[in-house]
Amino acid sequence: MPKAGRYREGVPCWVVLTTSDAARAQRFYGALFDWEFVPTGPAETVATRYGAQVAGIGPPVDTARPAAWTTHLACADLHRTAALVRAADGRIVREPYEVPEQGRAALAVDPLGAAFGLWQAGTIDGAGLVDEPGALAWNEHLSPDPDTARAFYRRVFGYTYDRPKAGHTLARAAGHPACSIGPSAAGTDPADLTSLTDPTATATATATATGARWLAQFGTADTDRAADRLRALGGTVLTGPEPTPYGRAALVRDDADAVFVLVAVPSHESAEAA
């Protein structure tokens, strides 16, 4: 993912946990990732690490929906991008709105049913810390029909794609890696899996039960230790931890059933020492 600074069009730049119990979420993620929290509105909070913004917490549009992480994609012109979403057979489920002193946002659903956010930067581009323990490391889209997903995001954001590998494709924005798009494995229960070959494989299993989705991956210095901490906090490890080409990874669920991936990344100190 790009470091802090202006995010390219279509690049995942922010993630928001929608939940009806923000206090519970703060207790869980504060203990898991050492996040601190800054209220930004009556029901909204920004999570920070080392003083940098890493994620948001807010109420769901539909209070009956379970807790979930929502990936937000950067755009330069929110109204134009919303029009492109509609023209490509997607839907806007929350019209563009102002986030005071930060930017503008909207919520959308693609033709496969995967929810995602749109973010037009104001004073805030998006996450100020990425690719480090306790911060967003990667995002991927999984569905039963990745060809339709690739066509949709190409029309909306101009994605180009590398040659598929085992059905999964690296999507690029202006030539730079943005996210991955791949298939969900029909008929697989993630609770039945005992191993994984990469973070995408774990996510694939979870997408089965819920349909198309975006899945956020958060960095950790030690995936096994983070998974143990998550269990102690009331979360569930669905698959892993297992070694992968991208770092040791585990598919997990928090104590309110929001699913995400823990993936090992080098710590800032380790990177400097290297």
N, C-alpha and C positions, 0 to 999 in steps of 0.2 A: 504494500500500500504506500501511497505517497506520504511523505512527512508533512508536518504542519506547513501551511501555506495554501495557495490557491489550488483547489481541487479541480481536475479536468472534468469536462462535461461527461456525465454518466458514471463517474467513479463513485463507489460507495464512500461516503464521507462522514457518516454519522449513524448511530444506532440508538433506538429508543425502546425501553422496556415499558410496554403498556400493561398496567396492573391496577386492580381496584384496591390494593393494599400496599401503598407506597412505603409505609413504615416497615412492614415486613420485608419488602425488597431491600430497603436500606440496611437492615440488620444482616440479611443474608450476604449481599454483595460487599458490604463494608468489611465483613469478616473474611470473605473469600478472597477478595482482591485488594484489600486495604484501601478501598475507596472512601473519600470524604464527599459530603453532599452540600450543595448550595441551593437553597430555594430560589426559583426564578419566577414564580407565580403562585396563585392560590393552590394549585394542585400539581405543579411541575417542579422538578428538581433536576439539577445537573450534577452528575458524578464527576469527581476530579481525582487525579493521582499526581502527586508532586505539583499540585496547583494547576495542572493542565486539564482541560475538559476531555473526558473519555466517553461519556454516554449520557443519555437522558432517561428520566423516569417520569411517566405521565399517565393519566387515566385513559382507558380505552374509549373509543367512540361508542361502542356497544358494551354496556356494563356486564352483559351476559357472557361476553367472550372471555376465554381463559387468558392468563398472563402469557405474553409473547414478546419476543424481540423483533423489531422491525428495522430493516436496513433502509437507509435514506441515500438516494443517488443525487449527486450534485448537478445543478443546472444553472445556466446563466440567466434565463428568462422563464420564470415559472409558468406564466400564462401560455407562452408558446409551447413549452414542453407538455403542459396539461392538454393542449389541443392535439399535439402529436400522439399522446397516449390514447385519446378518444379515436383519432383517425386510424390507429393501428388496432382497434377493437378492444382496447383496455377501458377501464372505468376510473373516474375520479370519485372517490367515496367521501372525501372531505375537501371542499374547495380551498383554493389558496388562501392562507391566513397569515397575519403578521405575528412574528415572535418578537416582542418589543426589544429593541436595542441589539438584536442578534441577526435576524434575517426573515425569510418568508418560507413557508412550508405548505405542502399538500400531501394527502394520502391517496394512493392509487391501487388498483388491482389489475394485473395483466390478464390476457385472455385465458390463461390456464388457472386463474384463481389465486395466484401468489400476490400477497399484499406487499407493497413497498412504499416508501416515502420519497418525496421530492424536496430538495433543499436549495434555495437560492440564497447565497451568502450575503449578509449585510456586514456587520462588524465581525461576525464569526464565520469562518470558512467551514468548520466542521470539527472533527476530533483534533485536538492539539497534541495528542500523543498516540502513536500507533506502533505496531510491530515490537512491542516490549511487554514484559510481564504486567498483567493487569490492564492491558489496553487491547483495542481491536487489532486483529492480525490479518483477517481475510474474510471475504463474503462469497457465498456461492448460491446459485439458483438451481433447484432440483425439481424435476417434474416427470410425468410419464411421457411427455412429448417435447424433448429438448429442441427439436427442429423448429417448432412453433415459437418456443421461447427465444431462440436465437434470431428468428425473423422479426419478432416484435421488438426486441431491444436494439436490433440494427436499425429499424425504422425510426425509433424514438431517439436513440442516442448516437447512432452512427457506429456502433461496435463493429470491429473486424475480428476474425477468429483464426486462431491457429488450427492446424490439422487436428481433428478429434483423436483422443487417445482413450481407448476403452469406452467410447461414447461421451467422454467429457472433453470440453473445449475451453481453452483459455480465451477470455474475451479481452480485447484491447480497446482503449479509448485514446484516440490520437496516437496510436502506435505503442502505448504503454499499458502494461498489465492492469486490468481493472477488477476482474472477478472471474469465476468459472461457472459454466453452465453444463449440466449433465442430467442423465436419466435417474429417476427413482426406480427402485427394483420392486416390481409388483409382486405382491404375495409374501413379502418378508416382514416379519415382526421384529423390530429392533431389539426387543427383550430376549429374543431367541439367538441373537448373534453372539458368538464367542470370540471372534477375531475380526480384524480389519486390516486392509492393506494400505489405505491412505485416508486422510480426513474426509475426502469426498465419499468414500465407500460408507463410512459411518453415517454421514448425512443422508445418503441415498436410502438407507434403511428407514430412517425416521420419516422421510417424506412420503413413504408408502401409506402410512395410516392417516396422514393429514392432507394429502394431495400436494400440489405444487407449492413451493415455499422458497423464501430466501433464508439462509442459515448463516448466522454470525459465528466467527471463531475468535476466541480471546486468548491472548498469549499468556504463558506461564513459564517460570524458570524451571519448574519441576512438575510435570504432569501427574505423576503418581502421588506426590504430596498434595497437590491441589485437589485431586480426586478424593483423597482421604479426607481432606478438610471439608469438601463439598458434602460427602456422606455424613460427616459429623454434624453438619449444619441442617440436615434433613433433606438434602438433595439426593438424586439417584444417578448412578453411573449406568448408562445403557449399553455401551460397548467400550472396550479398552480398559485401561490405557495399553496401547500397542505402538511399536516403532513404525514410522512411516517415512517416506522420502522427504517429508516436509517438517519432520519433528515428531516426537512422541505425542500421540493424540488420544482423546477420549470423547465420546459423545455423551453428554450429560443433560440432566434436567434439574432445575432449581426446585426449591420447596413449594413453589406454586405452579409447577409443571411447565415453565418456559424452557425450551430446548436450545442448547448451544453446544459449541465444541471448545474444549480446552486443548491447546496445542503448544508444545514447547518452542520457545524462541530464546535466542541469546539475550541475557540481561544487558543493560546498558554498560554495567561495569565490565562484564565479560567481553563485550565487543570492544571496549576501549583497551582492555588488557591484550586482546589479540592483535 
